[in-house]
Amino acid sequence: MAGTFACFLPVVVVLETVVNDLILAYFSMEFGIDPAIPTYSGGLGILAGDTLRAAADLGLPAVGVTLLQRKGFFRQHLSSSGEQSESDFEWLPEEHLEQLTPRVQVTLAGKPVWVAAWRYQVKGESGHTVPLYFLDTNLPENTAWDRGLTDYLYGGDERYRFCQEVILGYGGVAMLRTLGHRSVEAYHMNEGHSALMILALLEEQTWGRGLGALKPEEREAVTRHCVFTTHTPLPVGHDVFPVDLVRNVLGDERTDFLADSRCCDEGKFNMTGLALNFSRYVNGVSMRHEEVARSMHSNHRIDAITNGVHAVTWTSPTFQKLYDRFIPQWRRDNLYLKYAIRIPAEEIWRTHNEAKRELLDEVARRTGVRLEPSVLTIGFARRAAEYKRHALFFTDAGRLKSLVREVGPIQVIYGGKAHPRDAAGKAIIRRVFEAAGALREYLSVVYLEEYDITLAKYLCSGVDLWLNTPQKPQEASGTSGMKAALNGVPTLSVLDGWWIEGHIEGVTGWSIGDGWQSAPDTAREVASLYSKLEMVIMPLYYHRPERFARVMRSVIALNGSYFNTQRMIQQYLLNAYLARKSA
């Protein structure tokens, strides 16, 4: 049966397809697809959800595969001193998802575990839908321990995590086959958590002869369909498991094959190594991350496709109305945001102030704190990890006091969770609270608990300035500043990740510290941060708001039009998904 896939972007791709053929099967341990479905922890999951939204917008024959995560990541609770505690995030899948009938079986430690699936239909601007399958082991046929394997995102011990990744990889491939998806052009692994799908695909090729009998052409038949995106610039961020654990769960034959395939070293099995060794296309998530990833994995070719965000999802209702008036084509083709440059600056400023009022109302509703609409409001919301340096802003309390006295008032809104077992991340949150308390007479600081999709939409659209202070080169990409850009919010950031590509000084925002190729220097970065605020940003905001509004307009036209998932998916199509067909 002939079908047509037409991309809304400049490239139009026509494909001959048959029923149930897929261009893309996108596997990710987490998906941020709906505020009511807490199956995400941060940027990786938000990217996965935005990717499926863009695929649906473009009419792409695609599916997503993940785990159900019945108890989500966790609910965050913050005390008055910044102590984080957690509770389960209970939600009811039947209220949001469609339960499917098929069951598949996965073998763990020599015994069968049954897996079911739930479906969520991601609907695009075109009306096309992309199904997202949530795998579920909470079935009466399974033991109590096996039933809990799809409860917690990034929870449990090493055995729990490894068994989850077996369910995602093996169970995901088996479920696709059971649901009729026999032909897939690209199996895309969003980070290494789903890399065991490769073993499942290889075993399909051997027709029961075993992995030890795998032929070179059978290996190639799998490799040419596998795509791997690595997101982690630090070795500690890659999943590794003891070989003894792998042998116990997967058995001798599979473990020996992994060892023979150079995926094991010093008694550890590396999921990233498996994905790298059996993928035709591998990419980092920014230009800089490509360089870092190549230095980490020097024996592999690694390209770059910079992340993006889903434009319609992350543009606030106030700015959506503005774009609909001046550039109505923007929803269908995000490149039209380039034409935001013709929107009068005063319209940008008025619309931003509407979004800001909505944010401040939400802050008041959640905290009882009423922030001032006329005060420069800085946003900082990231997962609480050491390299993100949440408290860098407070390094020199005396300088901050001077800024406020001599230039103008400042208020800061924070958000972000620390992993329950990350003591350093929790300490970061406490440091922000301590610094805010010491400076309460000079500036207002609010740390919002339970940072999620809903709160992110308010924050990324309502602040006046987006602050980002990573320890370079540890920021693989980052996407929060991209969300802010869609709403005209300029960024003040260390030159790392996506900001190296998005930064034009004084046009799309401002840099902190020296160039991106220089060595990290915290003292110089702190001095630069305060200097940019004192000498450039605050005078512009308080004394030349029409100039500040023109910067906001440039942010939309230059960064909003480019750093979106519509552009990103086109790059994947041309360089990863369809490259084998066109070769």
Helices and strands as residue ranges (DSSP letters): E 22-27, H 43-57, E 62-67, E 75-78, E 84-87, G 93-95, E 98-99, E 104-108, E 111-123, E 129-136, H 144-147, G 148-150, H 158-166, I 167-171, H 172-178, E 184-190, G 192-194, H 197-206, G 211-213, H 216-223, E 226-229, G 235-237, E 240-242, H 243-250, H 252-260, E 264-265, E 268-270, H 271-277, E 281-284, H 287-296, E 303-304, H 311-314, H 317-326, G 328-331, G 334-342, H 345-367, E 376-381, G 386-388, G 390-394, H 397-406, E 410-415, H 423-438, E 444-448, H 453-462, E 465-468, H 480-485, E 491-494, H 499-502, E 509-512, H 522-532, I 533-537, H 538-543, H 545-554, I 555-560, H 565-572, I 573-577, H 579-582
